[in-house]
């Protein structure tokens, strides 16, 4: 841009009034060399770029941090293009800093954390990678990781990056069949496991012919099984592989940014898991962009307990390594997480709404049962501190001393940053966390196919109920979905399907071009299937799903038709509607009963009633129907989270006339959701009062 144009821009900037908080320079008008004649910075956290498309009046949103160019590298370290580059930088910069910590056992009880430095982890990474090369595992081979979070998981992942292997996380939440499928689909040649998962692998070893090497973390060579040579599989301990690598050092075989870093399999909804292919460049871009607005320091301590098989925790680990953060691992038992946090005293806590909801419920129940003066004091402190935060003021430290320091101690007392992902966090819970823990609470939105973060909130943004603005490494647009009445013309805010483009978008699904083309169009836009709206300040809010697939609060995907097809065999029911959403951790069901069957059952049970509606409302009737649904679910081998936990019985059938069925007799979900809104709300209220888990947590 010539100097005269720059002078004109400066002159205009001097007359602009920022719509964002303060005089943040991100809200000023800037040149845009990439998307037409101009862009609008009126949105505050986002910059709006006009893009001429075939139909519609869609605008493309980018982060106000980098509206002119999508971020693909760390601005202060452009030489880092791969995960290997990133860890080399970490080892060189933070060699003697604490890196990976686990709790050690003293006299049978769990004690303090023992730490491995960045330098020590770098050495172990080289030895494991050298050991794999020594064992003849070829470059670009898939290496499976089949155990929960611990230092060895991270070290093996670093070794894969340094020697150009593709890491493939394995997890057994979907059962051994899924593990078997992933190993065969990704042609995994080496698997790292623990003694517990070794037994599962050995049970179907003949069905995973690509596997040549099994490395047992925590295993003792003398106690490991010796397999017949005919299997072609060797089993050895992690410590033995370390020793082999130490004795036979091999040079790094660095990957290129476009090389595949990992194949991250998603649980899917029906059928088999899908393998999202993510390159080194994808992951570096995601972390480089998402960490622009949130500051991390080498003095930070992070607790790792979210599954490393999921992209959320993988991205957290890349971030921690880049900034020299110390990572302490939990014991492996969620019920002991609070004890681990009290010992570790982390400064960064990344979790999911399900846990935050339990913390909220546990504390609120404790407050209510305390009664009297304590309850009044808590409410007074809470309201005063919340009001100060919303007004951008510093709350009085008196409230922390009187009330909140004890609550902060539940998480170790030092948490300065909380992040929530995987599903929406209730605005009430977010405000509660900000008040009680006195730290930044940020919410983000992302998916495996985008290497994690699509949008995230910024530090200092105290408005809740949204998922922030675009990651500077991508651009986002909302596409009209007329069949659901979501369009760019909607007022007061545009609505539509969330689409994402940029260096964070994955390479496609492994060996599945058909599904890859279904989600990424010819212009490079990934269609998420989520419905969003642009709210004030250029913030994105998730409001719906385009497809009949939804996430529960713990992040599991549900295909309701699959569950309904199982429940269709219910002896009491003629029709069934299954519902769930991202604010709740379980499914509920509405069953339209068969009147004759229900009356016959009631007569046999000796249950008296005045009419069918009264019989449907009887707790004994609901319990009998739910028991039958449970039996059908077990018979069909539904996963635990696919079982309905509450049921409402109605005597009115679902019909086209009452707007609940399509002409092809499929349930019209948005209409059914609205029609049964009170019943759904009542069931979730009932479940929340019967769930004892919050008390267990705290």
C-alpha positions in Angstrom: 0.0 0.0 0.0 1.4 3.4 -0.9 2.1 6.1 1.7 -0.7 8.3 0.6 -3.2 5.6 1.3 -1.7 5.0 4.7 -1.9 8.7 5.5 -5.6 8.6 4.6 -6.2 5.7 6.8 -4.5 7.4 9.7 -6.6 10.5 9.2 -9.8 8.4 9.3 -8.6 6.5 12.3 -8.2 9.7 14.2 -12.0 10.4 13.8 -13.2 6.9 14.6 -14.9 6.0 17.9 -14.1 2.4 18.9 -17.1 0.2 19.5 -15.0 -2.3 21.3 -13.9 -2.0 24.9 -11.5 0.9 25.5 -9.4 2.1 22.6 -8.2 -1.3 21.5 -6.5 -0.8 18.1 -8.2 -4.0 16.8 -11.4 -2.1 16.4 -9.9 0.6 14.1 -10.3 0.7 10.3 -7.5 -1.1 8.5 -6.5 -1.9 4.9 -7.6 -5.2 3.6 -5.5 -6.6 0.8 -7.2 -10.0 0.7 -10.9 -9.6 0.5 -12.2 -6.8 -1.7 -12.2 -3.1 -1.2 -12.8 -2.8 2.5 -13.7 -4.6 5.7 -15.8 -3.4 8.6 -14.3 -3.4 12.0 -17.6 -2.3 13.7 -18.0 -5.8 15.2 -15.3 -5.3 17.8 -13.9 -8.8 18.2 -14.4 -9.8 14.6 -13.6 -8.1 11.3 -16.3 -8.6 8.6 -15.0 -9.2 5.0 -17.5 -9.0 2.1 -17.3 -11.9 -0.2 -19.2 -12.2 -3.4 -20.9 -15.6 -3.5 -23.3 -17.1 -6.0 -26.3 -16.6 -3.7 -27.1 -14.9 -0.4 -25.6 -11.9 1.3 -23.1 -13.8 3.5 -20.2 -12.1 5.1 -16.9 -13.7 6.1 -15.7 -13.0 9.6 -12.1 -13.0 10.8 -10.5 -12.3 14.1 -9.8 -8.6 14.7 -6.3 -9.7 15.8 -5.4 -10.6 12.2 -8.0 -9.5 9.7 -5.6 -9.1 6.7 -4.0 -12.5 6.8 -4.8 -15.8 8.4 -2.3 -16.9 10.9 -0.4 -20.1 10.1 2.8 -19.7 12.3 3.7 -18.2 15.6 4.4 -14.5 14.8 7.5 -14.4 16.9 8.7 -17.9 15.8 7.9 -18.2 12.1 10.5 -21.0 11.8 8.3 -23.4 13.7 6.3 -25.2 11.1 5.9 -28.7 12.6 5.3 -30.3 16.0 8.9 -31.4 15.9 10.1 -27.8 15.3 7.9 -26.8 18.2 9.4 -29.3 20.7 13.0 -28.6 19.5 12.2 -25.0 20.4 10.9 -26.0 23.8 13.9 -28.2 24.7 16.3 -25.5 23.7 14.4 -22.7 25.5 13.2 -24.5 28.6 15.7 -27.3 29.0 15.9 -27.2 32.8 12.3 -26.2 33.4 9.8 -28.7 34.9 7.7 -30.3 32.1 6.0 -33.6 32.9 4.9 -34.5 36.4 3.3 -37.5 38.1 2.4 -38.2 41.7 4.7 -40.7 43.4 3.7 -43.3 45.9 5.3 -43.3 49.3 4.6 -46.1 51.7 1.5 -47.1 49.7 -0.1 -43.6 49.6 0.1 -41.1 46.9 2.4 -38.2 47.6 3.8 -35.2 45.8 4.5 -34.7 42.1 7.8 -35.9 40.6 9.0 -33.9 37.6 10.8 -34.6 34.4 12.4 -31.5 32.8 12.1 -30.5 29.1 15.6 -31.6 28.5 15.0 -35.0 30.0 11.8 -35.4 28.0 13.7 -34.4 24.9 16.3 -37.2 25.6 13.5 -39.8 26.2 11.8 -38.6 22.9 15.1 -39.3 21.0 15.6 -42.7 22.6 12.0 -43.9 21.9 12.2 -42.7 18.3 15.6 -44.3 17.8 14.3 -47.5 19.4 11.4 -47.6 16.8 13.9 -47.1 14.0 16.2 -49.8 15.4 13.2 -52.1 15.5 12.6 -51.6 11.8 9.4 -49.5 12.0 9.5 -47.6 8.7 9.0 -43.8 8.3 5.4 -42.6 7.8 4.1 -45.7 9.6 1.2 -45.3 12.0 2.0 -45.8 15.7 -0.9 -46.4 18.1 -1.1 -45.0 21.7 -3.5 -47.2 23.8 -3.4 -45.8 27.3 -4.6 -42.8 29.3 -2.8 -39.6 30.1 0.7 -40.0 31.5 4.2 -38.6 30.6 5.0 -41.6 28.3 2.0 -40.7 26.1 3.4 -37.2 25.4 7.0 -38.5 24.9 5.8 -41.1 22.4 3.9 -38.4 20.5 7.0 -36.2 20.4 9.0 -39.2 19.1 6.5 -39.7 16.3 6.9 -36.1 15.3 10.7 -36.2 15.4 11.0 -39.4 13.3 8.0 -38.8 10.9 5.7 -41.4 12.3 1.9 -40.8 12.3 0.5 -41.0 15.8 -2.9 -42.7 16.1 -4.6 -42.4 19.5 -6.7 -45.5 20.5 -9.3 -45.5 23.2 -11.6 -48.2 24.5 -14.7 -46.1 25.4 -16.4 -47.6 22.4 -15.1 -51.1 23.1 -12.5 -53.4 21.6 -14.2 -53.6 18.2 -13.5 -49.9 17.6 -9.8 -50.4 18.6 -9.5 -53.3 16.2 -11.2 -51.3 13.4 -8.9 -48.3 13.9 -5.7 -50.4 14.0 -6.6 -52.1 10.8 -7.9 -49.0 9.1 -4.8 -46.9 9.9 -2.5 -49.9 9.3 -0.9 -49.5 12.7 2.5 -51.3 13.0 3.5 -50.4 16.5 1.3 -50.0 19.6 2.2 -48.5 22.9 -0.1 -49.8 25.7 -0.2 -50.6 29.4 -0.6 -54.0 31.0 -4.4 -53.6 31.3 -4.8 -52.8 27.6 -2.2 -55.4 26.5 -4.6 -58.1 27.5 -7.3 -56.6 25.3 -4.9 -56.4 22.3 -3.8 -60.0 22.8 -7.4 -61.2 22.7 -7.7 -60.2 19.0 -4.1 -60.2 18.0 -4.7 -62.5 15.0 -7.3 -59.9 13.7 -4.8 -57.0 13.5 -2.2 -58.4 11.1 -0.4 -55.1 10.5 0.9 -54.9 14.1 4.6 -55.9 14.4 5.6 -54.4 17.8 3.8 -53.9 21.1 5.5 -51.7 23.7 4.1 -52.0 27.3 4.4 -48.9 29.4 5.0 -49.9 33.0 5.5 -53.5 32.0 8.3 -55.7 33.3 10.0 -57.7 30.6 10.2 -60.9 32.7 6.4 -60.8 33.2 5.5 -60.0 29.6 4.1 -62.8 27.5 6.4 -64.4 24.9 4.5 -64.7 21.7 5.1 -67.5 19.1 7.4 -66.4 16.3 4.6 -67.3 13.9 2.6 -64.3 15.0 5.3 -61.9 13.8 4.7 -59.7 16.8 7.2 -58.8 19.5 6.2 -57.6 22.9 8.7 -55.6 25.0 8.7 -53.1 27.8 8.9 -49.3 27.3 12.1 -49.2 29.4 13.7 -51.9 27.2 12.9 -49.8 24.0 14.4 -46.8 25.7 17.6 -48.7 26.4 17.7 -50.0 22.8 17.3 -46.4 21.5 20.0 -45.1 23.9 22.4 -47.8 22.6 21.5 -47.3 19.0 20.9 -43.5 18.5 19.4 -42.5 15.2 19.3 -39.0 13.6 15.9 -37.2 13.5 13.8 -37.6 10.4 12.0 -34.3 10.6 8.6 -34.0 8.9 7.4 -31.2 6.6 4.5 -29.0 7.6 2.2 -30.7 5.0 3.1 -34.2 6.4 0.5 -36.1 8.4 1.0 -35.6 12.1 -1.9 -37.7 13.4 -5.0 -39.5 12.5 -7.5 -38.6 15.1 -10.5 -40.9 15.1 -13.9 -39.5 16.1 -16.5 -41.6 17.9 -19.0 -41.0 15.1 -22.7 -41.5 15.5 -23.6 -44.6 13.6 -21.3 -47.2 12.0 -17.5 -47.1 12.2 -15.2 -44.3 13.6 -13.9 -41.7 11.1 -10.2 -40.9 11.0 -9.6 -37.1 10.7 -6.2 -36.6 9.0 -4.4 -33.6 10.6 -1.1 -32.3 9.3 1.7 -30.7 11.3 0.8 -27.4 9.7 -2.8 -27.8 10.8 -1.9 -28.1 14.5 0.7 -25.4 14.5 -1.7 -23.0 12.8 -4.4 -23.8 15.3 -2.3 -23.2 18.4 -0.4 -20.2 16.9 -3.8 -18.5 16.2 -5.7 -19.4 19.3 -2.9 -18.4 21.7 -2.7 -14.9 20.3 -5.4 -13.6 22.5 -4.6 -15.6 25.6 -1.2 -15.4 27.3 0.7 -18.4 28.6 3.9 -18.4 30.7 6.7 -20.8 31.6 5.6 -20.3 35.2 2.2 -21.8 34.5 1.2 -25.2 35.7 -1.4 -27.2 33.7 -3.3 -30.3 34.9 -3.9 -33.0 32.2 -6.9 -35.2 32.7 -9.0 -34.8 29.6 -8.5 -37.7 27.2 -5.4 -37.3 25.0 -7.3 -39.3 22.4 -9.4 -36.2 21.8 -8.2 -33.1 19.9 -9.0 -30.7 22.8 -6.3 -32.1 25.0 -3.9 -32.7 22.1 -4.0 -29.0 21.3 -3.5 -28.1 25.0 -0.3 -30.2 25.0 1.1 -28.4 21.9 0.3 -25.1 23.6 1.9 -26.1 26.8 5.1 -27.3 25.1 5.5 -24.1 23.1 5.3 -21.8 26.2 7.3 -24.0 28.6 4.3 -24.8 30.8 4.6 -27.6 33.4 2.1 -30.4 32.8 1.0 -32.5 35.8 -1.0 -35.6 35.2 -3.9 -36.9 37.2 -3.8 -40.3 38.8 -6.2 -41.7 36.2 -9.3 -41.6 38.5 -11.7 -38.8 38.0 -13.0 -39.2 41.5 -9.5 -38.3 42.7 -9.1 -35.3 40.4 -9.8 -32.7 43.2 -7.1 -34.3 45.4 -4.7 -34.1 42.4 -5.5 -30.5 41.9 -5.1 -29.6 45.6 -1.6 -31.2 45.4 -0.5 -29.8 42.0 -2.1 -26.4 42.5 -2.4 -25.6 38.7 -2.7 -22.2 37.3 -4.5 -23.4 34.1 -7.5 -25.7 34.1 -9.2 -26.8 30.9 -12.3 -28.9 31.3 -15.8 -29.6 29.9 -19.2 -28.3 31.0 -20.1 -31.6 32.6 -17.4 -31.1 35.3 -18.1 -27.4 35.7 -21.8 -28.2 36.2 -20.9 -30.6 39.0 -18.7 -28.1 40.7 -21.5 -25.5 40.4 -24.1 -28.0 41.8 -21.9 -29.2 44.6 -21.1 -25.7 45.9 -24.6 -24.4 45.5 -26.0 -27.5 47.4 -23.5 -27.0 50.1 -24.5 -23.3 50.4 -28.2 -24.1 50.6 -27.8 -26.8 53.2 -25.6 -24.5 55.3 -28.6 -22.1 55.8 -28.9 -19.1 58.0 -26.1 -16.6 58.2 -23.7 -18.5 56.0 -26.2 -18.7 53.1 -27.0 -15.0 53.4 -23.3 -14.1 53.5 -22.5 -16.2 50.4 -25.4 -14.6 48.5 -24.3 -11.1 49.5 -20.7 -11.7 48.5 -21.7 -13.4 45.3 -24.0 -10.6 44.1 -21.6 -7.9 45.0 -18.6 -9.5 43.3 -20.7 -10.5 40.2 -21.9 -6.9 39.8 -18.3 -5.5 40.0 -17.1 -8.0 37.4 -19.9 -7.2 35.0 -19.1 -3.5 35.4 -15.4 -4.0 34.7 -14.4 -3.1 38.2 -12.1 -4.9 40.6 -14.2 -6.6 43.3 -13.4 -5.9 46.9 -10.8 -8.5 48.2 -12.9 -8.7 51.4 -15.3 -11.1 49.7 -12.5 -13.5 48.8 -11.2 -13.5 52.4 -14.7 -14.0 53.8 -16.2 -16.5 51.3 -14.4 -17.4 48.1 -10.8 -18.4 49.2 -12.1 -21.6 50.6 -13.8 -22.4 47.4 -10.7 -21.5 45.4 -8.8 -24.0 47.5 -10.9 -26.8 46.0 -8.9 -26.4 42.8 -5.6 -25.7 44.5 -6.1 -22.0 45.0 -3.9 -20.7 42.1 -6.1 -21.2 39.0 -5.8 -18.0 36.9 -7.4 -19.3 33.7 -10.3 -21.7 33.1 -11.3 -22.9 29.7 -14.4 -24.8 28.6 -14.9 -26.7 25.4 -16.6 -29.7 23.8 -20.2 -28.4 24.4 -21.9 -25.2 25.5 -21.4 -23.9 29.0 -24.5 -22.4 30.7 -24.1 -18.6 31.2 -25.1 -19.0 34.8 -22.3 -21.5 35.4 -19.8 -19.3 33.6 -20.7 -16.3 35.8 -20.6 -18.5 38.9 -17.0 -19.7 38.0 -15.8 -16.2 37.4 -17.2 -15.0 40.8 -16.2 -18.0 42.9 -12.7 -18.7 41.5 -11.8 -15.1 40.6 -10.1 -16.0 37.3 -10.6 -15.6 33.6 -13.2 -18.1 32.4 -13.1 -18.6 28.6 -15.3 -20.7 26.4 -14.4 -22.0 22.9 -15.9 -23.9 20.0 -14.1 -26.3 17.7 -14.0 -29.8 16.3 -11.5 -32.5 15.4 -11.7 -31.5 11.7 -10.5 -28.0 12.5 -7.5 -29.1 14.6 -9.5 -27.9 17.6 -10.3 -24.2 18.0 -12.7 -22.4 15.6 -13.7 -19.6 17.9 -12.8 -18.6 21.5 -13.4 -15.9 24.0 -10.8 -13.4 24.8 -9.4 -12.5 28.2 -11.3 -9.5 29.5 -14.6 -10.3 27.7 -17.0 -10.7 30.6 -20.1 -11.4 28.5 -21.3 -15.0 28.8 -23.5 -17.1 26.6 -21.3 -17.2 23.4 -18.2 -19.0 22.2 -16.1 -15.9 21.2 -14.7 -14.8 17.9 -12.8 -16.6 15.1 -9.4 -18.1 15.7 -7.0 -15.8 13.8 -6.0 -19.0 11.9 -9.4 -19.3 10.2 -12.3 -17.4 8.7 -16.0 -18.2 9.5 -19.2 -17.6 7.6 -22.8 -18.5 8.3 -24.6 -20.1 5.3 -28.4 -19.9 4.9 -30.4 -23.0 5.9 -33.9 -22.1 4.6 -35.5 -25.4 5.5 -34.8 -24.5 9.1 -35.6 -20.8 8.7 -32.1 -19.7 9.4 -30.8 -16.9 7.1 -28.5 -14.0 6.8 -31.5 -11.8 6.7 -32.6 -12.8 10.3 -32.9 -9.9 12.7 -31.5 -8.8 15.0 -28.7 -11.2 14.2 -27.8 -13.2 11.1 -28.1 -17.0 11.5 -27.0 -20.0 9.5 -24.8 -23.1 9.3 -21.2 -22.4 10.6 -18.6 -22.9 7.8 -14.9 -22.6 8.4 -11.9 -22.1 6.0 -8.2 -21.7 6.6 -5.0 -23.5 7.5 -6.6 -25.3 10.5 -9.0 -27.3 8.3 -8.1 -31.0 8.1 -6.9 -33.0 5.1 -10.0 -35.1 5.0 -11.1 -38.4 6.4 -8.6 -41.3 6.1 -9.5 -43.5 3.2 -12.9 -41.9 2.8 -13.1 -39.4 -0.1 -16.9 -39.5 -0.1 -17.4 -38.3 3.4 -14.5 -35.8 3.0 -16.3 -34.2 0.0 -19.5 -34.1 2.0 -18.0 -31.8 4.7 -15.5 -29.7 2.7 -16.8 -28.0 -0.5 -14.9 -27.1 -3.6 -14.0 -23.7 -2.2 -12.4 -25.2 0.9 -15.2 -24.4 3.3 -15.7 -27.0 6.0 -19.5 -27.3 6.8 -19.8 -28.0 10.5 -23.4 -28.9 10.7 -23.8 -26.5 13.6 -26.1 -23.5 13.4 -24.8 -20.2 14.8 -25.7 -16.6 15.0 -23.5 -13.5 15.1 -24.3 -11.6 18.2 -23.1 -8.2 19.5 -19.4 -7.5 19.2 -18.8 -10.1 16.5 -19.2 -13.0 18.9 -20.5 -16.3 17.7 -23.3 -18.2 19.5 -24.2 -21.9 18.8 -28.0 -22.3 18.7 -28.8 -25.6 16.9 -27.6 -28.6 14.8 -28.3 -28.8 11.1 -28.4 -32.6 11.1 -30.2 -34.9 13.5 -27.1 -35.4 15.5 -26.2 -33.7 18.7 -23.6 -33.6 21.4 -24.2 -34.4 25.1 -22.5 -32.3 27.8 -19.6 -34.7 28.0 -18.9 -34.3 24.3 -20.4 -37.6 23.1 -22.3 -37.6 19.8 -25.8 -39.1 19.6 -27.8 -40.2 16.5 -31.3 -40.2 17.9 -32.7 -42.3 15.1 -30.4 -45.1 16.1 -31.7 -45.1 19.7 -35.4 -44.6 18.6 -35.1 -47.6 16.3 -34.0 -49.7 19.3 -36.8 -48.3 21.5 -39.3 -48.9 18.7 -39.6 -52.5 20.1 -41.0 -51.2 23.4 -44.0 -53.3 24.4 -45.7 -50.3 25.8 -45.0 -47.7 23.1 -46.4 -47.0 19.7 -43.9 -44.2 18.9 -40.8 -42.7 20.6 -39.0 -39.4 20.4 -35.5 -39.2 22.0 -34.0 -35.9 22.9 -30.7 -34.6 24.2 -28.6 -31.5 24.1 -25.2 -30.1 24.9 -26.3 -28.7 28.3 -27.2 -32.1 29.7 -25.2 -35.3 30.0 -28.1 -37.8 29.4 -30.9 -38.5 27.0 -34.6 -38.3 27.8 -37.5 -39.9 25.8 -41.2 -39.2 25.1 -43.1 -42.3 24.4 -46.6 -42.4 22.8 -48.2 -45.4 24.4 -50.3 -48.2 23.0 -53.5 -47.7 25.1 -54.6 -51.3 25.0 -51.3 -52.7 26.1 -50.9 -50.1 28.9 -54.4 -50.8 30.2 -53.8 -54.6 30.3 -50.6 -54.1 32.2 -52.3 -51.8 34.7 -55.0 -54.3 35.3 -52.4 -57.1 35.9 -50.5 -54.8 38.3 -53.7 -53.8 40.2 -53.2 -50.2 39.4 -56.3 -48.0 39.7 -56.8 -44.9 37.5 -59.5 -42.5 36.3 -58.3 -42.0 32.8 -55.4 -42.8 30.5 -53.7 -39.5 31.2 -53.5 -40.3 34.9 -52.1 -43.8 34.1 -49.4 -42.2 31.9 -48.4 -39.9 34.7 -48.2 -42.6 37.4 -44.6 -43.1 38.5 -45.0 -46.9 38.5 -46.1 -46.8 34.8 -43.1 -44.6 33.8 -40.7 -46.8 35.8 -42.1 -49.9 34.0 -41.7 -48.3 30.5 -38.2 -47.1 31.3 -37.2 -50.6 32.5 -38.4 -52.0 29.2 -36.4 -49.4 27.3 -33.3 -50.3 29.3 -33.7 -54.0 28.6 -34.0 -53.2 24.8 -30.9 -51.0 25.1 -28.9 -53.7 26.7 -30.1 -56.2 24.1 -29.0 -53.9 21.3 -25.7 -53.1 23.1 -26.3 -49.4 23.2 -23.4 -47.4 24.8 -24.0 -46.1 28.3 -24.7 -42.5 27.2 -27.2 -43.7 24.6 -29.7 -44.9 27.2 -32.6 -42.6 28.0 -32.5 -41.7 31.8 -36.1 -40.4 32.0 -39.3 -40.9 30.1 -42.6 -39.1 29.7 -45.6 -41.0 28.5 -48.3 -39.4 26.3 -51.5 -41.0 25.0 -51.7 -38.8 21.9 -50.0 -40.3 18.9 -47.4 -38.5 16.7 -49.2 -37.5 13.5 -48.9 -35.2 10.4 -52.0 -33.4 11.7 -50.4 -32.3 15.0 -47.2 -31.4 13.1 -45.0 -34.1 14.6 -44.5 -36.3 11.5 -43.4 -35.7 7.9 -45.3 -37.3 5.1 -42.8 -40.2 5.2 -43.6 -40.7 8.9 -40.3 -39.3 10.2 -40.3 -37.3 13.4 -40.0 -33.5 12.8 -37.4 -32.8 15.4 -37.6 -29.0 15.8 -41.3 -29.2 16.1 -41.2 -32.2 18.5 -38.7 -30.3 20.7 -41.0 -27.3 20.9 -44.2 -29.4 21.3 -42.7 -31.4 24.3 -40.6 -28.5 25.7 -42.3 -28.6 29.1 -42.0 -32.4 29.4 -38.3 -32.2 28.4 -37.6 -29.5 31.0 -39.5 -31.4 33.7 -37.5 -34.6 33.0 -34.1 -32.8 33.2 -35.2 -31.0 36.4 -36.1 -34.4 37.8 -32.7 -35.9 36.8 -30.8 -33.0 38.2 -32.3 -33.5 41.7 -31.7 -37.2 41.7 -28.0 -37.1 40.6 -25.7 -37.5 43.6 -22.5 -37.0 41.6 -22.0 -33.3 42.5 -21.7 -34.2 46.2 -19.2 -36.9 45.4 -17.1 -34.5 43.5 -16.7 -32.0 46.2 
